[in-house]
Amino acid sequence: MSSLDTDLLTPVAVAVIVVSATILYYTKFRHPVALKPTFQAWPLIEKEVLSHDTRRFTFAFPSPNMKLGLPVGQHMTLQFVDENGKAYQRSYTPVSHELGKVSFCIKVYKPMPPKFPNGGTVSQHLDSLKIGDTMNIKGPKGHLEYFGKGKFAIHHSRKPTEYRVAKEIGMIAGGTGITPMLQVLHAIFENPNDQTKCKLLYANQTEDDILVRPELEDLVTKYPNRFQLYYTLDHPPKGWTQGTGFITAEMIRDHLYSNPKLGAQIQVFMCGPPMMVKKACLPNLEELGFSERDWYVF
């Protein structure tokens, strides 16, 4: 190599180093991760009433230039300590986040004797918060991690990590179980390199109970060839044209997939009340030929 070649390579090498250092700064240091494995007190900055029993709570990070840093498919722990020093906590999946803040869509469970005499302790405490009050928050938590392009991992507690890939993802959600589904949907449709197709079967008690409905139907409008949405209600209003009652094998067959062996790589994600998953989802999926390798329950 001539001295001229060496002289030309030197500024190129310097430029590469400068660009690499700049990228590292902007990705790691300019927007540090807010989420930590130990509890931090984050203040409530917005509270929106979505329905008679559902709220959107938005919390601020310690710094406005921070990013959340939550892997897709995982959730966070929210905690408070009462006046007697007793801690209460629940896990929630955020519905949205951006620099400096994160939002949760949470159903407030009021006392319902005799089956649920005290209601939801954490959700009622959240509902009592005023702007500026804090909640202890930590994470991440969870077993599933979605990487993009249909690829995801399931981190088992006592078994090696399991890796799967899907060309299509079917989703069955009940009530607030929609939040991890929305998280995955956002990750898929906000990534132009991810062409995974999705179908969602969403069960609720009443039409008013349908959470994040505008966001879901906006995805249908934007991606009609890649996202399908079907609701079922236990108590539908007059003139309701979609599903009625519990999730059935027929609903799964007609609005998700009739058979897991159709040639496409299909995975089914589920999240909702335990009885819905245990009694309605899993037996009907098995009836249609699905197995544990074809589904994941959040």
PyMOL commands that set and color helices and strands:
alter all, ss='L'
color gray80, all
select helices_A, chain A and resi 3-29+121-128+175-189+207-209+213-222+249-255+274-287+292-294
alter helices_A, ss='H'
color red, helices_A
select strands_A, chain A and resi 40-49+54-60+75-81+87-92+96-98+101-107+134-141+144-148+151-154+162-165+168-174+197-204+227-233+243-244+266-271+295-297
alter strands_A, ss='S'
color yellow, strands_A
deselect
rebuild
show_as cartoon
